[in-house]
Amino acid sequence: MFQRAIKTVFPKLMLAAVIAASCGSALANKADDTLNVAFDAAPATLDGYKESDRPGLSLVRLLYTGLIQKDQKTGKFEPALASSFKFIDDKTMEFTLRPNVKFHDGSTLTVDDVIYTLNLVSSKAYNARYQNTVSWIAGADKLSDNTFRIRMKTPFPLALEMLSENLPIYPKAYYEGDVSKMGIKPVGTGPYRLASSQPGSRYVFERFADYFGKKPAINRIVVHILPDSNTQYAELMGGSLDWIWRLPPDAAKRLATKKNVVVKSESILRIRYIDINPAYQDGKSPLANLKVRQAMNHAIDREAIRKALVGGASKVINTACNPLQFGCSTDVQSYSYDPKKAKELLTEAGYAKGFSIDLVVATPPRSIFEAIAANLATVGIKANLIEQQYGTAVSAWREGRVPLMTATWGSYGIADVALSTSNFFNGGADDLVKNPQVAQLLKSADTSIDRDFRAKQYAAALKIIAAQAYWVPLWNLSLNSAQSSSLNFDIDSDEFPRFYKASWK
């Protein structure tokens, strides 16, 4: 689920040494119209239905195009491979295919390619990595040489989100009989084609001359796999790289002091939270008491911790979703930092002397939770920090063996609370609250294509979640990147670097 641990803070002296040792201009690659970027890990595959992490999926977005395209600034859905689209009913969409679209091998996109792709990747046999992107598809049917329909199993309001970039279309003739080629020798309709690759080391993309849409400004993109942060920083400073990302706050601050480097911080969909299990120990733990849960919310100075240890474009959140998402109502009960109020609530709940409880930390850095634990300790709650791998922590949570768990959640990069609030409170595996009223509100919103109705249902559910203090919402995260001062480029809030939008100054 695209989960990724935040990097530990880069040692100050080592980073200072790297920056001091670096020299030259970060303008070297503008002259040959080649954008050099670095990731710290190689993609497992270039098959968009099998890859799991954002670096690999970002490369997929260079190679392929979806049926529709979402404007990341306005949230509006626009035609792409499909020249038009419409809902026939709650479970059926009809599309007209754009004519004369070319694949990278020179073949022409047809309705048969679309039908082949969608029916293949939504099948159980194909076993797509992220089932929520394809499991809603009941089937795709050809109506004519330029029209087709997609049938849904149930009304699915996220259909447009999924059809925009999350469902790349593959050429049937090229892949049929050997689907492994999707991951190693991809052929798509995207703005760039894969010119060459050294898997695990280097990927070279060239602008596709026959791309049907707006041509990218930069001719060539070279993606380098450099696991060592020191090397990335040095090569950016020396001009061998034009762009790097996922910088820890300390590194971002120091790189920002160099005149040929621009550091950017983007507020993203990923949020950090503390999940509370009221049913822990069969409902006999302090967490079963509403006043205890409210006290925990009042005890944590979220803004001070965010400012000191998170920084960037992050912002404190008061609701169980990201305000950047559709349906994320902020008109809910909020809990200001008030340790006095927290102590009063604990006393009223019968815990004047406090209590001890485990807090499982599924994503670092530990320093954040040491600060949170210190806040809780001032009101009498001793939080025992237990660090676990994300998968291990989630398994224990779903089995009810964890009282408190903190992690981050990116909603698969989808700006809709169906993939945030609903994931945690609609009665599924991650929902240990099991509030039937909340679950019903969310399920009704998750299965309607009426946006006004959905917004009202989500707002009602979020009010209950906040009033019952089922979570401690902390903040949304920001993503730090550093780039050559000659480059025009920004990361979108869904954490995808869309390099086809980049240009030189």
N, C-alpha and C positions, 0 to 999 in steps of 0.2 A: 504494500500500500504506500509505496513511495516513501516509507519512513526512512529518515537518515539522521544519524547522530550529529549534533552540532560539534564542530571541531573544538578541541581543547585550545586554550589560549596559547598562541605562539610565543615561545620564550622571548622576553624583551631584548635581552642582550644578543641572542642569535639573530633575531630579525634586524636589529640595528646594524649588526655586522654585515648582513646580506645587502642592506640598503647602502651602507657606506662603501662596500666593495663594488657596487654596480656603477656603471658609468655609461655615457652615451645617450642618445636620444631614443625615445619610444615612438619614432616616426618612420622606422625603417621599411615597413611593409606597404605603406601607401603607394610608393613608387611603382611597384609591380602589381598593384591591385590584388594583393593576397592578404586575406584576414587570417592571422594565426591566433588560434585560441587553444586553451589547455583544459583538460579534465583530469581529475586525479584517479579515475578508474575507467577501464575500457568497457564498452557495452558488451553484454553477453551475446547479443544478436542485433541485427538491424531489421528483424521482423517486428513490426510495431505491435503485433498481437501476442508476442512472447516476451519482449523486453519489459523490465520492471522499474528501472531507475530513470530519472529525468535526463541525465546526459545522453543515454542511448535513445530515448524517446525524442529528445531534441534533434538528434541527427535524422531520425525517421521523418520529422516534420520538414526537413530539407528535401527529402526524396519523394514524398507522397503528398497528395492533396485529398481532402475529404469532399464529400458531396456538397457540403455547405461550409461557410467560413464565419467565425465569430469575430466581430470587432471588439478587441479586448478593452478598448476605452469606453465604448458606449453600451456594450453588451448586446448589440443588434446582430442578428443572424442574416447573412447575405449569401447569394448564390456562389458556388464555386464550380465543381464538376457538374453539378446540376444547375441548369440555367433558371429553373423555377421549382418551387416545392409548395405543397399545401397539405393540410389535414383533410382527409375525406370524412373521417369520423374519429372517435376517441382512440381507435386502435389501428388506424390505417393512414399512411402518408403516401402521396403520389408525387413523382418527380419527373421532370423533363430533362434529359441529358444534354449537356452542352455539346454542340457539334464540333468535329474536327480537333478534338483534344488528342495530343500525341503522348505516347509513352516514351521513355528514354531510348528504347530500341527502335523507334520510328513507327511502331504500329499505332493504330488508331483506337482510342477508347470506345468501347461499345457497351450497350446495355447488358450483353452477355457477360462481360467482365465484372460488372457490378453485381449481377445475380450470383455469379460463381463465388465472388469474394464473400459476400454477406452470408450466403448459405453455408459456405465452408467454415468461416471463423466462428459462426454461432452454433456449430454442431458440437456435440459432446466429444466426438472423436478428435476434433482439432485441439480442444482443451486450451483455450485462450488464457493468457496469464491473468488478466483482470476480467473476470466473468461479468461484472456489472456493466461493462462496455458492450457486451454482446448478448447476454442472457435474456434480454427483453425482446429479442427478435424471434418471431414465430416463423418467418420466412420472407423471401423476396421473390416477386413474381414479375415476369416480363409482360408488358401490355402491347408494346409495339417496338419498332427499331429505335425509338427515342424516348419511350416512356416506360415506367415501371412503378411498382408499389412495394412498400415495406409493411408487413403485417406485424403487429405487436401482440404479445401474449396477454397483456393487460394494458390499460392506458398508462403510458410512460412519459411523464412530463420532461424527463431529461433526454428525450430522443434527439432534440436539436443539439444539445451539448455533446452527445456522443458522436453524432454525425459530423461534427466540426472537428477535424483533425484526429479524433480518437478512432475513427474507422477508415483507415487508408484503403484505397481500391487497388487491387493487383491485376495485372494482365493474365487472363486465363490461359492463353496459348503458351506463355512463357513458363508459368509455374505449374500448370496441371501435370500431375505425374511425379513432380519433384518439388514439394513445397519447401524443402530445406533451402532452396535457392533464395527464398524470401530473406533469410538471415545473413547470407554471405555474398550474394551477387544480386542485390536488389535492383529492380526496374520499376520506376514509378512515373507519376505525372508531375512531380514537384518542381520547384524552381531551380533545384540543383540536381545534378546526377553524380553518382559515385565514379570518380575517374580512376582511383586506385586506392588500395588499402594494404596496410600491414596490421592485421587484426591484433589488437592489444597494444599497439604502438602508435599508429599514424593512419589518418583517413583524409583523403583529398577529394574535395567536391568542386565541380566546375559548373558555372551557370549554364542552364539548359536553354539553348537558343530557341527551341520550339515551345517553350512554356506558354500556356494559354493566357496567363494572368500578367500582372505588372512585373516586369523584369527586375530582379535584384540589382542594386547599385554596384555591388562588389562582384568581380568576376570569379574569384577563387577563394575557397575556404580550406585551410589546413587545420585539422584537429589533432593535437598532440596529446598523448597520454603520459602525464607526468605525475606519478603518485607523491613525489616529495614536494612539500610546500616551499621549502627553501629554493629549489630549482625554479619553480614557477615565479617566485618573487624576483629572483635574480634575472631571469630571462625577460620578464616584463620590463624591469628597469634597464636592461641592456638593449631592448628593442627587438629581441627575437620573438616575443609574444606581443599581441595587441590586446588581449583580453583574458582575464582569469576571474573566478568567482568563488563563492562560499568562503569568503574570508572571515576569520574570527575578528571580533571587534578590535583587539589590540593591533593586529596586522593592518586592518583597514585604517586606523588612525595614523599609523606611522607611514604607510604608503601614500596617504593623502598629503604628506608634507613635500612630496617630490613634484617639481614643476611640470614634468612631462607625463604625469600620471593623473588620471581623474578617478576618484573613488565614488561609487554610487551606492545608495542604500534604498532598496525597494520594499515597500510594505507588501507582504504576500499573504496568500490565503491560509497558510499554515498557522495554527494556534497552539498555545501551550495551556494546559489545564491540569487540575487535580480532580480525579474521579473518586467519588465517595460511594462506598458500598453500605447502605443502611441495613442490608440483610446479613452483614457479616456476623458470624457466630450465632446463626439462627435468629438474628435481630436482637441479640442480648448485649451487643457492644454499645459503647457510648454513641456511636454514629447513627443508631436508630432514633436518637432524640433530635428533633428539628432544631432545638436551641443550641445543641452542640455543633451542628453543621453550620448554623448561622454564626456562632462564635468563631469558628475556624475562618470563615470568610472575613469577619471583622479584624481578626488578629494579624493578617498578613498585609504588610505595607507594599502592595504590588507596584505602585509607581516608583517608590524609592529603589526597589530591587531591579525593576526594569531599566531605570535610568542608569544605575551603577553597573549592572552586569549584562544587560542585553543591548541597550542603545539602538543606534540606527533609526530606522523609520518605524520601529515597533510601537504599538500603542496598547494600553491597558484595555481589556474587554470586560464587560459586565454580564454577558449573556453567553449561552452555550452554543456559540457559532461565531463566524467571522462577519463583522458588519459589511464586508465587501460582497457578501453572498446575497443572492435573492432570498427573501423570506426571513432574513436575520433581523428580527425586531429588537431594538434596543430599549423599547418602552417596557422595562421590567424592573423589578426590585433590585437595587444595587446595594453593595455593602462597603461603606467607606472604611478606611483604616481607623479603627477605634478600639484599642486594647482594653480600655475601661469598660466599654459596652460588652466586649467579648468575655471579660471576667464576670460581669453581671449575669450574662446568659448562662455561663457554665455553672454559676452558683444556683441559679433558678432551676437548672437541669439536674442538680444534685451532685455536681462535680466541682465543688469549691476548691478541693485540693488537687484538681486536675487529674490527668491519667496519662498512660503511656500507650503508644500505638505505632504500628509499622507503616512507613511510607515507602512504597516500592518506586524506585526511580528507573524508568525504562529508557530515558534518553538523557544524556548528560548535557551541560556540564554540572558537576556536583556542587560547584560553588553557589549556584542559584538556590539549590535546595538546602544547603547549609544555612543560607540567609533566611529562607522560609522557616526552617526548623528553629532558628534563633528567635524569630518572631513568635512562633507558636509557644516556645518555651517561656516567654515573658508572661503568658496568660495561664501557664500551668500545663500545657500539653507537650509531652515529650515525644517528639517524632523520631523514630528509629529509622534512619535512612538505609535502605537495602537496595543496592544497585544490581540490576539484572538485565540480560539481553532482552530486547523488545519482544521477541517471539515467546521467550520463556515467561516474561511478565504477563503478556496478554493471555497465554494459556492458563496461568494461575488465576488471573482475574476472572476469566470466563467460568472457571470451576468454583468461584466463590471463596477462594483461599486467601484473597488479598483485601485488606480493609480500605487502603488508600493507594492509588496509583497515579503517577504523573508521567505524561508523555506529550508528544506533539502529534498533530493531525493535520494533514494537508488536503483532505477531501478529494483526493485524486486530481487536484487541480481544477475542480469543477466549482463554479461560483453559485452554488445552490445549496440550501441547508438540508436538502434531501440526503446529501452525502456528508453532513456533519451532525446536526442535531438528531436526525433520524437514525443515524448509525448507532448512537448511544442510548436512545430512549424509545425506540419503536417496538420493543419486545424481542429484539434479536439477541445474538450471542453476547454482545457487549453491554446489554441493558440488564443490570442487576437491580435496578429500582423497581421495574415492572409495575409502573403506575398505569392502570388500564385506561384512564382518561387521557393521559399524555400520549400513550401508544395509539389510541384510536384517532386522536387529532392528527398525529403525524402520518398515520397510514392513509387517512382520507386525503391529506394533502399530497402524499407521494403517488397517489393513483388518479390524479385529476390533471387535466391540461388547462383548467381555468385558473389563470394566474391570480386574479383577485381573491378567489376562494382559497387558493393555496396560501396566500399571504396571511389571510385572516386565521386560518387553522394553525399555521406555524406560530403566529403571534400569541395565540391562546396557549399553545403548548409551552412556549418559552416563558410565559408569565408564571406558569405553574412550576416549571423547573427552577426558576430563580427564587420564587417564594418559598419553595421547599428546600432550597440550598442543596440540591443534589450534586452540584459541582462547585469547585472554586475556579471560576474562569480567571486566567492570569493575563495573557496578552497575546496579540498576534505577533508573529515573528517578522523580521526583515531579512533580506538577503543582500549581502555586501558583495560587490564586484569591483574590480579595478581594471582600467583600460587606458590605452594610449590616448593622449590628449587630442590626437588627430581623428579619433573615431567618434561617430554619432551612433549611439546604441543604448537601449534601455531594455531591461528584463521586465516581462509582464508579471502581474500579480499571481499568476498560476505557477510561477517558478520555471517557466520554460523560456530559455533564451532563443528567440526566433531570429537566427542570424540573417535570414533573407531580408530583414528590415534594416540591417546595418548599412551605413554609408560613411564615406570619408568627408571630413570637413574641408 
